[in-house]
Amino acid sequence: MNDRPVIDFFFDVGSPYAYLAATQIEAVAKRAGADVRWRPFLLGAVFKETGNEMPARVAHKARYMMKDLARWADLYGVDIRFPSRFPLATLKPQRALVAVARSTPDELPRFALALFRAYWADDRDVSDPAVIREVADGCGLDGAAVTAAAEEPEVKDLLRSWTGEAVERGAFGAPAMFVGDELFWGNDRLVLLERFLESRK
């Protein structure tokens, strides 16, 4: 029986802080003896349900965020370039992620990170099915099958379900990381998440 703690990592590729956290979450889990369950959700729907607003819509926060993102990226040693298309409608890539979660869940982290990099490092339009197919193919997946599956009713329902679950559990932004009932929100809470996991050993 596996009694390792599980981190539910709710994310949307349109969130820069989810991108940063996604590059670190597996290492955090490994150090803490935990597993990660990658959970795509729709951040726009979370904002709508909770009355939250993205920082970029507030001028002072937006200016600060640009510097903050660069500092975190430098600390982590990852590339980040603010995309020319922002904010982006992420319904299609999030559905594609759910499709992969259903068919080949072990490939989901690699696919998610590739989509994140395509958007946040390479400034590609990951809402374009052709780009999604190419990114999926680059991960060794069948890109055409992934984009086709993303249109299946079951995939659409599951994305809505996971988004609703995240809100029900208390999420209001991304990344939202849960260990049981405990929520850790934001890339900068990774250190607190790791400390919490260590305290449970």
C-alpha positions in Angstrom: 0.0 0.0 0.0 1.4 3.4 -1.0 1.0 5.9 1.9 3.0 8.6 0.3 1.3 12.0 0.4 -0.1 13.3 -2.8 0.2 16.9 -4.1 -2.8 17.8 -6.3 -1.2 20.4 -8.6 -3.9 22.4 -10.3 -2.6 24.5 -13.2 -3.4 26.4 -16.4 -0.7 27.0 -19.0 -1.8 30.7 -19.2 -0.5 31.4 -15.7 3.2 32.5 -15.5 3.4 31.5 -11.8 2.0 28.1 -12.7 4.7 27.8 -15.3 7.4 28.6 -12.7 5.9 26.2 -10.2 5.6 23.5 -12.8 9.3 23.5 -13.3 9.9 22.8 -9.6 7.0 20.8 -8.3 8.4 17.3 -9.1 11.7 18.2 -7.4 9.8 19.5 -4.3 7.8 16.3 -4.2 10.9 14.0 -4.6 12.7 15.7 -1.7 9.6 15.5 0.5 8.8 11.9 -0.4 5.5 12.8 -2.1 3.8 12.2 -5.4 2.4 14.8 -7.8 -1.0 14.5 -9.4 -1.1 17.0 -12.3 -4.6 18.5 -12.6 -5.3 20.8 -15.5 -8.1 23.3 -14.8 -9.5 26.4 -16.4 -8.2 29.5 -14.6 -10.6 31.9 -16.3 -13.5 29.9 -14.9 -11.9 29.9 -11.4 -11.6 33.7 -11.5 -15.2 34.0 -12.6 -16.4 31.6 -9.8 -14.4 33.3 -7.1 -14.6 36.9 -8.1 -10.8 37.0 -8.4 -8.8 39.1 -10.9 -5.5 38.5 -12.6 -2.7 40.7 -11.3 -1.9 41.9 -14.9 -5.2 43.8 -15.0 -3.9 46.1 -12.2 -1.3 48.5 -13.5 1.0 48.6 -10.5 0.8 44.8 -10.0 1.5 44.3 -13.7 4.7 46.4 -13.5 5.9 44.6 -10.4 4.9 41.2 -11.9 7.3 41.6 -14.8 10.3 42.0 -12.5 9.1 39.3 -10.1 8.7 36.8 -12.9 12.2 37.6 -14.1 13.7 37.2 -10.6 12.0 33.8 -10.1 13.1 32.6 -13.5 16.6 33.6 -12.8 16.5 31.8 -9.4 15.2 28.6 -11.0 17.5 28.8 -14.1 14.5 28.7 -16.5 13.7 30.8 -19.6 10.8 33.2 -19.5 9.7 35.7 -22.0 6.4 37.5 -21.6 4.3 36.3 -24.5 3.0 38.7 -27.2 -0.5 37.1 -26.8 -1.6 37.7 -23.2 -3.9 36.9 -21.7 -4.6 33.8 -23.8 -7.8 31.8 -24.1 -6.5 28.4 -22.8 -9.6 26.3 -23.3 -8.0 24.2 -26.1 -4.6 23.5 -24.5 -6.3 22.7 -21.2 -8.6 20.2 -22.9 -5.7 18.7 -24.7 -3.9 18.3 -21.3 -7.0 16.5 -19.9 -7.1 14.3 -23.0 -3.6 13.2 -22.2 -4.4 12.8 -18.5 -7.1 10.3 -19.5 -5.2 8.3 -22.1 -1.5 8.4 -21.0 -1.3 10.0 -17.5 2.4 9.3 -17.1 3.0 11.6 -20.1 1.1 14.5 -18.7 3.9 16.3 -16.8 6.1 16.2 -19.9 3.4 17.5 -22.2 2.4 20.2 -19.7 5.9 21.4 -19.3 6.3 21.5 -23.1 3.2 23.6 -23.5 4.3 25.9 -20.7 7.7 26.4 -22.4 6.1 26.9 -25.8 4.0 29.7 -24.4 6.3 31.3 -21.7 9.7 30.8 -23.3 9.1 30.5 -27.1 6.1 32.9 -27.4 4.0 30.3 -29.4 0.2 30.5 -29.6 -0.7 27.3 -27.7 -4.4 28.0 -28.2 -3.8 27.0 -31.9 -4.6 23.3 -32.4 -1.7 23.1 -34.9 0.7 24.2 -32.3 -0.8 21.8 -29.7 -0.4 19.0 -32.2 3.3 19.9 -32.9 4.1 20.2 -29.1 2.4 16.8 -28.5 4.3 15.2 -31.4 7.5 16.6 -29.9 6.7 14.8 -26.7 6.4 11.5 -28.5 2.6 11.6 -28.4 0.2 11.4 -31.3 -0.6 15.1 -31.7 -3.6 14.5 -34.1 -5.1 12.0 -31.7 -4.6 14.4 -28.7 -6.3 17.3 -30.4 -9.1 15.1 -31.6 -9.6 13.6 -28.1 -9.7 17.2 -26.7 -13.0 17.7 -28.5 -14.7 14.7 -26.9 -17.6 15.4 -24.5 -15.9 13.3 -21.8 -12.8 15.5 -21.9 -14.8 18.7 -21.8 -16.8 17.4 -18.8 -13.7 16.3 -17.0 -12.1 19.7 -17.4 -15.2 21.3 -16.0 -15.3 18.8 -13.2 -11.6 19.4 -12.2 -12.1 23.1 -12.3 -15.2 22.8 -10.1 -13.4 20.5 -7.7 -10.5 23.0 -7.3 -12.9 25.9 -6.5 -14.9 23.7 -4.1 -11.6 22.9 -2.3 -10.8 26.6 -2.0 -8.8 27.5 -5.1 -9.0 31.0 -6.4 -5.9 31.2 -8.7 -3.0 29.2 -10.1 -1.1 27.3 -9.3 -3.2 25.8 -6.6 -1.5 22.9 -4.7 -3.4 20.8 -2.3 -2.3 18.1 0.2 -5.6 16.8 1.4 -7.5 19.9 2.7 -4.4 22.1 2.9 -4.1 24.7 0.1 -0.8 26.2 -1.0 -1.4 28.9 -3.6 1.3 30.4 -5.8 4.8 29.6 -6.9 6.3 31.4 -3.9 4.4 29.0 -1.5 6.4 26.0 -2.8 8.8 26.4 0.2 5.8 26.3 2.6 4.4 23.2 0.8 7.7 21.4 1.1 8.0 22.4 4.8 4.5 21.1 5.4 5.3 17.8 3.7 8.5 17.4 5.8 6.5 18.0 9.0 4.3 15.1 8.2 7.1 12.5 7.9 
